[in-house]
Amino acid sequence: MPAKPAPIKKSPAKKAAEAEPAAKAPAEPAAPPPPAAEAPAEAAPAEAAAAPAAAEEEASPAAAPAEEGTPAEAPTSAPLDVTVEDVNDNSLTVAWTTPENIGDSGLDGYTVEYCKDGTSDWVAANEQLTSSNHLIIKNLTTGDLLCVRVVAVNPGGRSEPAALGAAVPIHEVADRPKVRLPRALRTRYVKQIGGGINLTIPFLGKPKPVVSWTKDGQPLDTKRVNIRTTDKNTIFFIRSAAREDSGVYEMSVKVDSLEDKAKITIQVVELPGPPAGIKLVDSWGFNAALEWTAPKDNGNTEITGYTVQKADMKTGDWFTVLDHYHRLSATVSDLVMGNSYSFRVFSDNKVGRSESCAITKDLANITKTAIVYNPPEYKERDYTEAPKFTTLLNDRATTVGYNAKLLCSVRGYPKPKVEWLRNKIVIGDDAKYRQISKQGVCSLEIRKPSNFDSGIYTCRAKNAQGEATVSCRLDIKKVTLPEEKEQ
C-alpha cells in the first residue's frame, strides 16, 4: 500500500481560489472516470510533487505566509559578541548582544544550540524562543567539550548562527577571573608628556589566568609599552610618555572560557600651541578691539583660557592686561593718548601657557586730539581808590620831656602820599619829628616835646583820586614840683 502523502498547508488565498471551482462543479457535466489501470500511475507523480512542498513548509515553521503582492520580510542579522558568563560541572551560561539589523517587525526571540566538539549534532537548549540576551544551559556532563551557537528569529526566519570562538570544557573553575582595577584608574588617567607611566593592576583567578593587553582594539607596541605579569598582578610601564601613547587600553584576564576585562583611558598632555591668528579689529579713543582664533594644537587637552598682553612701542615692554580669558575677542582699554601699541595672545591649558604666541601685525595708534584752550574773559577791575583813613587819630596828652607818638592808618590806590601838619602848617623834615608810613600805617613821633609843641596835629593823604585828612589834639603838660607850690 503506498505511503500517505504529507499534508500541505494552504494559505487563505489559495483556499478561496479552490472554493470557487468547487461551487461551480455541479453545473458542469461530469467527466468520465479514467481507466482503472492508469489511476495508480497518475497518483504517484501527484504524491511525489506534494512531498517536497510539504517538506519546504515544515522546514520554516516560523515563517508566516506572505500575502499575494507583498514581499516576504528578510531574516535578522546574526547576534553579536557571544561570550561565556559562567561555567561549572553541569551548566554553562552564555550571553550575547542584539543584532544590528532586526527587521521592521522586530525579533521573535533567540534559540541557543550546542553540540559536542567534533560533531554536528546540534541540540536546542531552549524549547521556546527566549527574549533575554543570556541563557543557562543545564544538565550537562562534566568533562564534555561543547560548541555553542545563538540564532535570532524574526517573522522572516532564522538568522545566521553566531558561535563561540572556541569549544568550552564543562568543569568547575576554582576561582573566576576578576580584574581589580584601582579607583584612580577608573577615570581618565592624565600624564604630562615626557613623564613615566607605571601602573600596577591586581587580578584574581585560579588556575593562573592568561593576561593580554590591547590598545584601541589593536595589539600593543612592545617598543613603547612594557608588560610584566605575576600570579597576582600585572605591571604596565612606559618609560617616557608621548602623545601617541594616548588611547584606550584594555586588559583581559582569562581562565579557560571565562574572561574579565577592564579598560584604562590614558591621556598624555603637553603645552598648547599658540593661537592660529590675531588681528586688530579697530581702535578708538583710549581703546583697541582684538580678535583671534583657537590654536590648532591644544596639547591633547582642552584650552582653559588665553593671556592677552600689550606693549608700548616707546618702551617695548610687555604687560599682561587679561589673564585666564575665555573668549576669542577682547577690548583693551586705558591706553595712553599719542602712543602706539602692539598686542600678543598666549594659549593656556592644564599644563601651562604656550611657549610661543600670536602677535598683531598692525599697530594701534592712539591719536592725540588737538586741544584749544579758550581762557575765560574777565572784565578788568578798576582798583583805583581815593585815600580813606581806616583808623583815626585820637586826642592825647603827655608830659614835657617824654616822647609822644601819634598813629593812624589809611588806604587808597595808587599809594597815597602822606604828610603831617601841626596847626595846619606842614611839619616837613624837622629833626624833632620822625614820620613813618609803611603798609598803610602812618605814625608821627615827637621827641622830648615842650609846652610849645601842644596843638592840633593833622595827617593828610593825597593821590590822583583825591585827598583825606584826620586830626587830633595833643596836650603837653609841665610837671609841677611840691617846693614850687610852697613858694
Residue pairs with C-beta under 8 A, 6 or more apart in sequence:
2 43
2 44
2 47
3 47
5 46
5 47
5 50
5 51
5 54
6 50
6 51
6 54
6 55
6 58
7 54
8 50
8 53
8 54
8 57
9 57
10 18
11 65
12 65
13 67
13 68
34 42
60 157
60 158
62 108
62 153
62 155
62 157
62 158
63 72
63 155
63 156
63 157
64 155
66 72
72 156
73 103
73 104
73 105
73 154
73 155
73 156
74 103
74 156
75 103
75 154
75 156
75 157
75 158
75 159
76 99
76 101
76 102
76 103
76 107
76 152
76 153
76 154
76 156
76 159
77 99
77 100
77 101
77 102
77 152
77 159
77 160
78 99
78 151
78 152
78 159
78 160
78 161
78 162
79 96
79 97
79 98
79 99
79 110
79 150
79 151
79 152
79 159
79 162
80 96
80 97
80 98
80 99
80 100
80 162
81 96
81 97
82 94
82 95
82 96
82 148
82 149
82 150
82 162
82 163
82 164
83 94
83 95
83 96
83 164
83 259
84 92
84 93
84 94
84 95
84 164
84 168
84 257
84 258
84 259
85 93
85 94
85 95
85 134
86 92
86 93
86 176
86 258
87 93
87 168
87 169
87 170
87 171
87 173
87 256
87 257
87 258
88 171
88 172
88 173
89 142
89 170
89 171
89 172
90 138
90 139
90 140
90 141
90 142
90 170
91 136
91 137
91 138
91 139
91 140
92 114
92 136
92 137
92 140
92 146
92 148
92 168
92 170
93 134
93 135
93 136
93 137
94 112
94 134
94 135
94 137
94 148
94 150
94 164
95 133
95 134
96 110
96 133
96 134
96 150
96 162
97 133
98 107
98 133
99 107
99 152
99 159
102 152
102 154
103 154
103 155
103 156
105 154
105 155
105 156
106 154
107 131
107 152
107 153
107 154
108 129
108 153
108 154
108 155
109 128
109 129
109 130
109 131
109 152
109 153
110 129
110 130
110 131
110 132
110 133
110 135
110 150
110 151
110 152
110 153
111 124
111 125
111 126
111 129
111 130
111 150
111 151
111 153
111 158
112 124
112 125
112 126
112 130
112 135
112 137
112 148
112 149
112 150
112 151
113 122
113 123
113 124
113 125
113 148
113 149
113 150
113 151
113 161
114 122
114 123
114 125
114 137
114 146
114 147
114 148
114 149
115 121
115 122
115 123
115 146
115 147
116 144
116 145
116 146
116 147
117 145
117 146
117 147
117 167
122 149
125 135
125 137
126 135
129 153
137 146
137 148
140 146
140 170
141 170
142 170
142 171
142 172
143 169
143 170
143 171
144 169
144 170
145 167
145 168
145 169
145 170
146 167
146 168
146 170
147 163
147 164
147 167
147 168
148 163
148 164
148 168
149 161
149 162
149 163
149 164
150 161
150 162
150 163
151 158
151 159
151 160
151 161
151 162
152 158
152 159
153 159
164 257
166 257
168 256
168 257
169 256
169 257
173 206
173 255
173 256
173 258
174 206
174 207
175 204
175 205
175 206
175 255
176 204
176 205
176 255
176 258
176 260
177 203
177 204
177 205
177 209
177 253
177 254
177 255
177 258
177 259
177 260
178 203
178 204
178 205
178 253
178 260
179 201
179 203
179 251
179 253
179 260
179 261
179 262
180 201
180 202
180 203
180 204
181 201
181 262
181 264
182 200
182 201
185 199
185 201
185 264
187 265
188 265
188 266
188 267
189 197
189 199
189 264
189 265
189 266
189 267
190 267
190 269
190 301
190 350
191 197
191 241
191 266
191 267
191 268
191 269
192 241
192 268
192 269
192 270
192 351
193 241
193 242
193 243
193 268
193 269
193 270
194 240
194 241
195 240
195 241
196 237
196 238
196 239
196 240
196 241
197 236
197 237
197 238
197 241
197 245
197 266
198 235
198 236
198 237
198 238
199 235
199 236
199 237
199 264
200 233
200 234
200 235
200 236
201 233
201 234
201 235
201 236
201 251
201 262
201 264
202 232
202 233
203 209
203 211
203 232
203 233
203 234
203 253
203 260
205 253
205 255
206 255
207 255
208 231
209 253
209 254
209 255
210 253
210 254
210 255
211 227
211 229
211 234
211 251
211 252
211 253
211 254
212 251
212 252
212 254
213 220
213 225
213 227
213 236
213 249
213 250
213 251
213 252
214 220
214 249
214 250
214 252
215 221
215 225
215 247
215 248
215 249
215 250
216 247
216 248
217 250
220 227
220 249
224 238
224 242
224 244
224 245
225 236
225 237
225 238
225 245
226 235
226 236
226 237
226 238
226 239
227 234
227 235
227 236
227 237
228 234
228 235
228 237
229 235
234 251
236 249
236 264
238 245
241 268
242 268
243 268
243 270
243 300
245 266
245 268
246 266
246 267
246 268
246 300
247 265
247 266
248 263
248 264
248 265
249 263
249 264
249 265
249 266
250 261
250 262
250 263
250 264
251 261
251 262
251 263
251 264
252 259
252 260
252 261
253 259
253 260
253 261
254 260
267 300
267 301
268 300
269 299
269 300
269 301
269 349
269 350
269 351
270 299
270 300
270 351
271 299
271 349
271 351
271 352
271 353
271 354
271 355
272 295
272 297
272 298
272 299
272 303
272 347
272 348
272 349
272 351
272 354
273 295
273 296
273 297
273 298
273 299
273 347
273 354
273 356
274 295
274 345
274 346
274 347
274 354
274 356
274 357
274 358
275 292
275 293
275 294
275 295
275 306
275 345
275 346
275 347
275 357
275 358
276 292
276 293
276 294
276 295
276 296
276 358
277 292
277 293
277 358
278 290
278 291
278 292
278 293
278 343
278 344
278 345
278 358
278 359
278 360
279 290
279 291
279 292
279 360
279 361
279 362
280 288
280 289
280 290
280 343
280 360
280 361
280 362
280 363
280 364
281 289
281 290
281 291
281 329
282 288
282 289
283 289
283 364
283 365
283 366
285 366
286 333
286 334
286 335
286 336
286 337
286 366
287 331
287 332
287 333
287 335
288 331
288 332
288 335
288 341
288 343
288 364
288 366
289 329
289 330
289 331
290 308
290 329
290 330
290 331
290 332
290 343
290 345
290 360
291 328
291 329
292 306
292 328
292 329
292 345
292 358
293 328
294 303
294 328
294 347
295 303
295 347
295 354
298 347
298 349
299 349
299 351
301 349
301 350
301 351
302 349
302 350
303 347
303 348
303 349
304 324
304 348
304 349
304 350
305 323
305 324
305 325
305 326
305 348
306 322
306 324
306 325
306 326
306 327
306 328
306 345
306 346
306 347
306 348
307 320
307 322
307 323
307 324
307 325
307 345
307 346
307 348
307 353
308 320
308 321
308 322
308 325
308 330
308 332
308 343
308 344
308 345
309 318
309 319
309 320
309 321
309 343
309 344
309 345
309 346
309 357
310 318
310 319
310 321
310 332
310 335
310 341
310 342
310 343
311 317
311 318
311 319
311 341
311 342
311 343
311 344
312 336
312 339
312 340
312 341
313 339
313 340
313 341
313 342
313 363
314 339
318 344
321 332
322 330
322 332
324 348
332 341
332 343
335 341
335 364
335 366
336 366
337 366
337 367
337 368
337 369
338 366
338 367
338 368
339 366
340 363
340 364
340 365
340 366
341 363
341 364
341 366
342 359
342 360
342 363
342 364
343 359
343 360
343 364
344 357
344 358
344 359
344 360
345 357
345 358
346 353
346 354
346 357
347 353
347 354
348 354
383 413
384 413
384 414
384 464
384 465
385 411
385 412
385 413
385 465
386 412
386 463
386 465
386 466
386 467
386 468
387 410
387 411
387 412
387 416
387 461
387 462
387 463
387 465
387 466
387 467
387 468
388 410
388 411
388 412
388 468
389 408
389 409
389 410
389 459
389 461
389 468
389 470
390 409
390 410
390 411
390 440
391 407
391 408
391 409
392 408
392 470
392 472
393 406
393 407
393 408
393 457
393 459
393 470
393 471
393 472
394 472
395 472
395 473
395 474
395 475
396 404
396 406
396 472
396 473
396 474
396 475
397 474
397 475
397 476
397 477
398 404
398 449
398 474
398 475
398 476
398 477
399 476
399 477
399 478
399 479
400 449
400 450
400 451
400 476
400 477
400 478
400 479
401 448
401 449
401 450
401 479
402 448
402 449
403 445
403 446
403 447
403 448
403 449
404 445
404 446
404 449
404 474
404 476
405 443
405 444
405 445
405 446
406 443
406 444
406 445
406 446
406 457
406 459
406 472
406 474
407 441
407 442
407 443
408 441
408 442
408 459
408 470
409 440
409 441
409 442
410 416
410 418
410 440
410 442
410 459
410 461
410 468
410 470
411 440
412 461
412 463
412 465
412 466
412 468
413 463
413 465
414 463
414 464
414 465
415 463
416 461
416 462
416 463
416 468
417 461
417 462
417 463
418 435
418 437
418 442
418 459
418 460
418 461
419 426
419 427
419 435
419 459
419 460
419 462
420 426
420 427
420 433
420 435
420 444
420 457
420 458
420 459
420 460
421 427
421 457
421 458
421 459
421 460
422 453
422 455
422 456
422 457
422 458
423 455
423 456
424 456
424 458
427 433
427 435
427 444
432 446
432 447
432 448
433 444
433 445
433 446
433 447
434 444
434 445
434 447
435 442
435 443
435 444
436 442
436 443
436 445
437 443
442 459
442 461
444 457
444 459
446 453
446 474
449 474
449 476
450 476
451 476
451 478
453 474
453 476
454 474
454 475
454 476
455 473
455 474
456 471
456 472
456 473
456 474
457 471
457 472
457 473
457 474
458 469
458 470
458 471
459 469
459 470
459 471
460 467
460 468
460 469
461 467
461 468
461 469
